[in-house]
Amino acid sequence: MTDAQNTLPDSQTEVQPSDQELKAKRKKGLGFVALILILAAVLYLIWTLFFNHSVSTDNAYVGAETASVTSMVTGQVAEVLVSDTQQVKKGDVLVRVDPRDAEIAVAQAKAELLKAQRQYKQTAANSSALNSQVFVSDDGIHSSEAQVAKAKAELDKAKDDLNRRQQLSASGAISKEELSTAQSAMQNAQAGYDLAQAGLAQAKSSQKAAQSTLAANDALIHGSNENSTPDVLVAQAKLKQAELDLERAVIKSPFDGVVTSRKIQVGQRVAPGSVLLMVVPLGQLYVDANFKESQLEKVRPGQKVTLTSDLYGDSVEYTGTVVGFSGGTGSAFALIPAQNATGNWIKVVQRLPVRIQLDPKELAEHPLRVGLSMEANIDLNSK
C-alpha cells in the first residue's frame, strides 16, 4: 500500500507539462498569431498600393435625354406616320395636324397686312390733301382780308357822306329823306364791314383746323414708310405667327432616335402642350451608376470607366467617362424622404448617382436601350 502511494505522484509528475513548456507553447502561439497579423497587414498594404485602383458597382442603369414630342397648335390629327420601336432621323415627319384652320389664319393675316398697307397709303394721301387745303386757306384769308378792306373803305365813305348831310341838314339844305338815306347807307356799310371781318375770322379758323388735322395725320406716318408703320408691323407679326402655326402643323423629329410611348391616334384632337410620343436618342445614351458613398473618395470627373451590359454579357465592353455627380443621393430626392430624426434611426449606406458618358461609336456597334442594367468599373488612376 505504501509503495503504491509512493509511485502515484511520480506518474502524475510525468503527465503534467512543466511551466517552461507551457510558456514555450504560449509564446509559439502568440508568434503564430502575430505572424498572421503581419501577413494580413502586408497583404492589405500590397492590395492598397498596387491593386486598389478601381471601384465598381452593378447598381447602374442606362439613361437618355429623351424628347417628349408635343403639339404647338390646336387641331385634329390628320396623319400619324410612325409607330413604337420605329427608328427615325432628325427632320422626319412624325405627325400631321389638319392644316386648314392654320391656312385660313394665314389668309386672314395676309388680308390684314394689305389693309394696313393701304391705310398707310390713304393716310399719306390725306396728308397731301390737307396740305393743299392749308395752301387754299391762305388764299381764302387773303380774299377775306381784301373784303374787309373794301368794306372798311365803304364804311368810311358812308360815314363821311352821313357827316356832310348832317351838317347840311342843320342849315336846311337837304331834306330829311336824303339824311335818312345816308344813315341807312352808313348802317349797311357797317354791317358789310362786320360781315367781312367775320369771314376773315372764319377763314383763319378754317386754316388752323386744317393745320391741326395735317399735323395729326403727319404724326401717324412720320418717320415711317409703307413697311415700317406700326399698324403694318403688327399685321406682319400676325402673319408670321400664322405662318409659324401652319408650319407647326407638321411635327418633325428633333433628332435621330427611336419612337416610344406613342399616345396619339388619327382623328384625335390635340391642344398645345399635348404629349404625342417620345423619341429616345440611342446615340446619346449615358449611364447613371449608383456608387456607395464610401467608394467615391477618389472618383473624379474625367476618369475612364469600363462597363458591361447584362444584354450582351462580359463579351462586350463599353468605354465611358465620368461626367459628374448628382446633386444628392437617391433617398434625398425620394417622394417620401427618410425621417432620420424620429428616434428609430438606423444608418444605411447611401448611394450617389455618378453620370458616365458612353462612346457613340460603341453604341452604334452594340445599341443599348434606356433602363438596361450595367456594371461599371472606374479606373481611379486615369485622368
C-alpha positions in Angstrom: 0.0 0.0 0.0 2.8 2.3 0.9 4.6 1.5 -2.4 1.5 2.3 -4.5 1.1 5.7 -2.7 4.7 6.4 -3.3 4.5 5.7 -7.1 1.3 7.7 -7.8 2.8 11.2 -7.6 5.6 10.2 -9.9 3.2 9.2 -12.7 1.3 12.5 -12.3 4.5 14.4 -12.4 5.4 12.7 -15.7 2.0 13.5 -17.4 1.7 17.2 -16.5 3.9 19.6 -18.6 6.3 21.9 -16.9 5.9 25.7 -16.7 8.6 26.2 -19.2 6.9 24.0 -21.7 3.6 26.0 -21.2 5.4 29.3 -21.7 7.1 28.0 -24.8 3.8 26.8 -26.3 2.1 30.1 -25.4 5.0 32.1 -27.0 4.8 29.9 -30.1 1.0 30.5 -30.4 1.4 34.3 -29.9 4.1 34.3 -32.5 1.9 32.5 -34.9 -0.9 35.0 -34.4 1.5 37.9 -34.8 2.7 36.3 -38.0 -0.8 36.1 -39.3 -1.5 39.8 -38.4 1.8 40.9 -40.1 0.9 38.9 -43.2 -2.6 40.4 -43.3 -1.1 43.9 -42.9 1.4 43.2 -45.7 -1.3 41.9 -48.0 -3.5 44.8 -47.2 -0.6 47.2 -47.9 0.1 45.5 -51.2 -3.5 45.5 -52.2 -3.8 49.2 -51.3 -0.6 50.2 -53.1 -0.9 48.0 -56.2 -4.4 46.7 -56.7 -6.8 49.2 -55.1 -7.1 51.3 -58.2 -10.7 50.9 -59.1 -14.2 50.9 -57.7 -17.1 49.1 -59.2 -20.9 48.6 -58.9 -23.6 46.7 -60.5 -26.2 49.2 -59.5 -26.1 51.1 -62.8 -28.7 51.7 -65.4 -28.8 53.2 -68.9 -30.4 56.6 -69.3 -31.0 59.2 -72.0 -32.2 62.8 -72.5 -35.5 61.7 -74.2 -37.6 64.2 -76.1 -41.3 64.5 -75.4 -42.8 65.5 -78.7 -45.8 67.8 -78.1 -48.2 69.7 -80.2 -47.8 73.5 -80.5 -51.1 74.1 -82.2 -54.8 73.1 -81.7 -56.4 70.9 -84.2 -57.3 67.4 -85.3 -54.7 64.8 -86.1 -54.8 64.1 -89.8 -51.9 61.6 -90.1 -49.5 59.6 -87.8 -46.5 58.4 -89.8 -44.6 56.5 -87.1 -45.2 53.7 -84.6 -43.5 52.5 -81.4 -39.9 51.0 -81.9 -39.5 52.7 -85.3 -36.2 54.4 -85.9 -36.4 58.0 -87.2 -33.9 60.6 -88.4 -33.8 64.2 -87.5 -36.4 66.1 -89.5 -38.6 63.1 -90.3 -42.3 63.9 -90.2 -43.9 62.2 -87.2 -47.4 63.6 -87.1 -49.5 65.9 -89.3 -52.3 68.1 -87.8 -55.2 69.2 -90.0 -53.8 72.5 -91.5 -57.0 74.0 -92.8 -57.5 76.3 -89.8 -53.9 77.4 -89.9 -54.3 78.1 -93.7 -57.4 80.3 -93.1 -55.5 82.2 -90.4 -52.6 82.8 -92.8 -55.0 84.1 -95.5 -56.7 86.4 -92.9 -53.3 87.7 -91.7 -52.3 88.5 -95.3 -55.5 90.4 -95.9 -55.0 92.4 -92.7 -51.4 93.2 -93.8 -52.7 94.5 -97.2 -55.4 96.5 -95.4 -52.8 98.1 -93.1 -50.5 99.0 -96.1 -53.5 100.6 -97.9 -54.4 102.5 -94.8 -50.9 103.9 -94.7 -51.2 105.0 -98.4 -54.6 106.6 -97.6 -53.1 108.4 -94.7 -50.2 109.7 -96.8 -52.7 110.8 -99.5 -54.8 112.6 -96.8 -51.7 114.5 -95.7 -51.2 115.7 -99.3 -54.9 116.8 -99.5 -54.7 118.5 -96.1 -51.5 120.3 -97.1 -53.3 121.6 -100.2 -56.2 122.8 -98.0 -53.8 124.8 -95.9 -52.5 126.5 -99.0 -56.0 127.1 -100.3 -56.9 128.6 -96.9 -54.2 131.1 -97.3 -55.9 132.4 -100.5 -59.2 132.4 -98.6 -57.6 134.5 -95.9 -56.2 137.0 -98.4 -59.6 137.2 -100.1 -61.3 137.8 -96.8 -58.7 140.5 -95.9 -59.5 142.2 -99.2 -63.2 142.0 -98.5 -62.6 143.6 -95.0 -60.5 146.4 -96.6 -63.2 147.0 -99.2 -65.9 147.0 -96.5 -63.9 149.4 -94.4 -63.5 151.8 -97.3 -67.2 151.7 -98.0 -67.9 152.2 -94.3 -65.6 155.2 -94.1 -67.3 156.7 -97.3 -70.7 156.2 -95.8 -69.6 157.9 -92.6 -68.3 160.9 -94.5 -71.5 161.1 -96.6 -73.5 161.0 -93.4 -71.5 163.7 -91.7 -71.8 166.1 -94.7 -75.6 165.5 -94.9 -75.9 166.0 -91.2 -74.2 169.4 -91.5 -76.3 170.3 -94.5 -79.5 169.2 -92.7 -78.8 171.6 -89.9 -79.0 174.5 -92.4 -82.0 173.1 -94.2 -80.1 172.5 -97.4 -81.2 168.8 -97.8 -84.4 167.0 -97.0 -84.9 164.7 -94.1 -85.4 161.9 -96.6 -81.9 162.3 -98.0 -80.5 162.3 -94.5 -82.3 159.1 -93.7 -81.0 157.5 -96.8 -77.4 158.4 -95.8 -77.9 157.0 -92.4 -79.2 153.7 -93.9 -76.2 153.5 -96.2 -73.9 154.0 -93.3 -75.6 151.2 -91.4 -75.4 148.9 -94.4 -71.7 149.7 -94.8 -71.1 148.9 -91.1 -73.0 145.6 -91.4 -70.9 144.8 -94.5 -67.7 145.6 -92.6 -68.7 143.4 -89.7 -69.6 140.6 -92.1 -66.2 140.8 -93.9 -64.4 140.7 -90.5 -66.4 137.6 -89.6 -65.5 136.0 -92.9 -61.8 136.7 -92.2 -62.0 135.2 -88.8 -63.7 132.1 -90.2 -61.0 131.7 -92.9 -58.3 131.9 -90.2 -60.2 129.3 -88.1 -60.5 127.0 -91.1 -56.8 127.3 -91.7 -55.9 126.4 -88.1 -58.3 123.4 -88.3 -56.6 122.3 -91.5 -53.2 122.7 -90.0 -54.2 120.7 -86.9 -55.6 117.9 -89.0 -52.5 117.9 -91.1 -50.2 117.7 -88.0 -52.3 114.8 -86.6 -52.2 113.0 -89.9 -48.5 113.5 -90.3 -47.9 112.1 -86.8 -49.4 108.8 -87.9 -46.8 108.4 -90.7 -43.9 110.5 -89.6 -40.5 108.7 -89.8 -42.0 105.5 -91.3 -42.9 104.1 -94.7 -45.3 101.5 -96.0 -43.4 98.6 -94.4 -42.4 100.2 -91.1 -45.6 101.9 -89.8 -46.8 100.4 -86.5 -50.1 99.0 -88.0 -48.1 97.3 -90.8 -45.6 95.9 -88.3 -48.4 94.5 -86.2 -50.0 92.9 -89.3 -46.6 91.5 -90.4 -46.2 89.9 -86.9 -49.6 88.3 -87.1 -48.8 86.9 -90.5 -45.5 85.4 -89.2 -47.4 83.9 -86.3 -50.0 82.4 -88.6 -47.3 81.0 -90.9 -45.5 79.6 -87.9 -48.6 77.8 -86.7 -49.1 76.4 -90.2 -45.5 75.1 -90.2 -46.1 73.6 -86.7 -49.0 71.6 -88.0 -46.3 69.3 -89.4 -44.5 67.8 -86.4 -40.9 66.5 -87.0 -38.4 64.6 -85.1 -35.9 66.8 -83.2 -33.0 64.3 -83.6 -32.1 60.7 -84.6 -33.7 58.1 -82.3 -36.4 55.5 -81.7 -40.1 56.2 -81.2 -41.6 55.1 -78.0 -44.7 55.7 -75.8 -46.8 56.8 -78.8 -50.1 58.1 -77.4 -51.7 59.7 -80.4 -54.2 58.4 -82.9 -55.6 59.7 -86.2 -58.7 61.8 -85.6 -57.7 62.7 -82.1 -57.9 66.4 -81.2 -54.8 67.9 -79.7 -54.0 71.2 -77.9 -50.8 73.0 -77.3 -48.7 71.0 -74.8 -50.3 67.7 -75.5 -47.7 64.9 -75.4 -47.9 62.8 -78.6 -45.0 60.5 -78.3 -41.4 60.3 -77.2 -38.1 60.0 -79.1 -35.1 58.3 -77.5 -31.7 59.3 -78.9 -29.9 55.9 -79.0 -26.6 57.6 -80.0 -26.5 59.8 -76.9 -27.1 57.4 -74.1 -25.4 57.6 -70.7 -25.2 55.5 -67.5 -26.1 56.5 -64.0 -24.0 54.3 -61.7 -25.1 54.4 -58.1 -21.9 54.1 -56.1 -21.7 53.8 -52.3 -20.6 56.9 -50.6 -17.6 55.1 -49.2 -16.4 54.4 -52.8 -16.3 57.9 -54.0 -13.3 59.4 -52.2 -11.0 59.2 -55.2 -13.6 59.4 -58.0 -13.2 62.5 -60.2 -14.8 63.7 -63.4 -12.8 62.7 -66.5 -11.8 59.3 -65.2 -12.2 56.3 -67.5 -14.9 53.7 -66.9 -15.2 50.1 -68.2 -18.8 48.9 -68.4 -20.5 45.7 -69.3 -24.2 45.2 -70.0 -26.4 42.3 -69.0 -27.8 42.4 -72.5 -24.5 41.4 -74.2 -22.6 39.9 -71.2 -18.9 40.2 -70.4 -18.0 39.6 -74.1 -18.8 43.3 -74.9 -17.2 46.1 -73.0 -18.0 49.7 -73.3 -15.6 52.6 -72.6 -17.1 55.6 -70.7 -16.0 58.7 -69.0 -17.1 60.1 -65.6 -19.0 63.3 -66.3 -20.1 64.4 -62.9 -22.0 63.6 -59.7 -25.7 64.1 -58.9 -26.7 66.9 -56.6 -27.9 64.4 -54.0 -28.5 60.8 -53.1 -31.5 58.9 -54.3 -33.1 59.0 -50.9 -32.7 62.8 -50.7 -34.9 63.2 -53.7 -37.4 60.4 -52.9 -41.1 61.1 -53.0 -41.1 60.4 -49.2 -37.7 61.2 -47.8 -36.4 59.3 -44.8 -37.2 60.9 -41.5 -34.0 60.2 -39.5 -35.0 62.5 -36.6 -37.8 60.3 -35.4 -35.7 58.3 -32.9 -35.7 54.9 -34.6 -32.8 55.8 -36.9 -30.7 53.1 -38.5 -27.7 54.0 -40.5 -27.9 52.9 -44.1 -25.0 53.4 -46.6 -26.2 55.9 -49.1 -25.6 55.7 -52.9 -24.8 58.7 -55.0 -25.6 58.6 -58.8 -22.5 59.1 -61.0 -23.1 60.2 -64.6 -21.0 58.2 -67.1 -20.9 59.3 -70.8 -20.8 56.4 -73.3 -18.9 56.3 -76.6 -21.2 56.9 -79.5 -19.2 54.6 -81.8 -19.5 51.7 -79.4 -23.2 52.4 -79.0 -23.6 52.3 -82.8 -21.9 48.8 -82.8 -23.8 47.5 -79.9 -27.0 49.5 -79.3 -28.5 49.8 -75.8 -31.9 50.8 -74.5 -32.9 53.1 -71.7 -33.3 51.3 -68.4 -30.9 48.3 -69.1 -28.7 47.1 -66.2 -24.9 47.8 -66.4 -21.9 47.1 -64.4 -19.4 49.9 -64.1 -15.7 49.8 -63.0 -14.0 53.2 -62.6 -10.2 53.3 -63.0 -9.0 55.6 -60.2 -5.6 56.1 -61.8 -6.9 57.5 -65.0 -7.2 61.3 -65.5 
